[in-house]
């Protein structure tokens, strides 16, 4: 999306990671393009594979991580952004 010009981003120098602002991820064009890409992607048939929804918080993880905590009887610790 960066190379297509849909997602605004910049680099400090060639080869450096892209710097993407959070507000740019929330643009309608970016969201539409991301959704279109997701709909074209083949779905995994692996039973432990789960989609990872990125919404800007840390309550994300794989089913494997959730199963591991369930088997151990531990809880997944979620740290609010203002306490990191």
N, C-alpha and C positions, 0 to 999 in steps of 0.2 A: 504494500500500500504506500510505503514511503517512496519507492522508486517510480510508482505510477502517479505520484503527486496527489493522491487522495488524502494521505495522512501527513500533515506538516511535521517536519522534524529537522534537526540540524546536527552536525558533527563538529567537534572542536578541531579535528584534523582528519585527514583521510585515514581510514582504517579504525578510527575510534568508534565506540558504541554510539548509536543514534540517541539523541536527547529528544524525548517526546513529552510534551506538556499534558497533564491530566485533562485540561479543558479541551484539548484537541482530540483526545480519545472519545469525548462525549459529543462530538460533532455528528449531525445527522448523516452526512455523506460517509463518514468513517464507519458508523454503526451499520449502515445499509451494506457497505462493501464487505464488512466483516461477516454479517449474516449471510450474504450471498456466497461467500467463501465457505462458510460452515455447511451450507446446504449442498454444496458440490462435493464435499469431502465424503469418502466412503465411511460407513459406520463400522467400528470394530466389533467383532463377534466374540471377543474374549470376555468371559463372564466377570472378570474383576476390573475391566476397563470402564472408566467413568468419564463423562465430559467434565472439563474443568471450567467453571464459569468464573470469569475475572470481573469483579465489580469494584476493585480498589480496596478490598479489605482482606484480612488474613484468615477468614473462615473458609478456606478452601483447602482441599486435599484430596487424595485419591481414596478409592474404596479400600485399597490395601492398607493405608494408614488407619482408616477407621476400623477395619477388621482387627488390626494389630492391637489397637487400644481396647477394643471390645474383648479380645481374647485375654489380654493382660488384666482386665478389670480397671484400667486407668481411664482418665478423661483427657480429651484433647484440650490443651490449654490455648485459649485465644487471648492475645494481648491487644487491647484497643490501640489504635494508631497514636493517640496522645500519650501513651505510657511506654512507648518503645524507646 
